[in-house]
Amino acid sequence: MKKNSAAMPWLPDLEQSGGPIYLSLADALGAAVASGALKAGDRLPTHRALASALDLDLTTVTRAYGEARRRGLIDAAAGRGTFVRQTSAGRPGHQAAVEVDLSMNLPPHPPAAAIPARLSQRPPSCAGPTCRSFSATTPAPAVLTTGRLRRNGSRR
């Protein structure tokens, strides 16, 4: 890997890391923040500059910065750059954000025992004795005009 530390304030060493490179890069960024090598407010290299310095693909660095941002290590603004984020402990009156996973945003399942009971109930609009609920019972042949349907709909 190319290393040009004179032009770059921070360059991680990814030689001994295992696993996906973008995760190794995000881990190295976290380790640099934890050790104090990078402090809150420090500007990080651009995606292109870091990719060139480490001889990596641009999308690898972009994924690493995205992972670091997801972990709360950095903040980025288009046109301004990428900066090390101030830890939540250092912000007065700041509470740590609660992480909510919306990747599987599904409604809760109703209790299975309640479904048959709900199906057997008549809706409020069906109050008379001639009203039939087709969800819970099978109608009598006299209710349906199947003979007329056969005469009109089939050619037997």
Secondary structure, DSSP 8 states (H G I E B T S, - for coil): ----TTT-S-----SS--S-HHHHHHHHHHHHHHHTSS-TT-EE--HHHHHHHHT--HHHHHHHHHHHHHTTSEEEETTTEEEE---GGGSTT---------TT-------TTHHHHHHHS--TT--STT---TTTS---TTTS-HHHHHHHH---
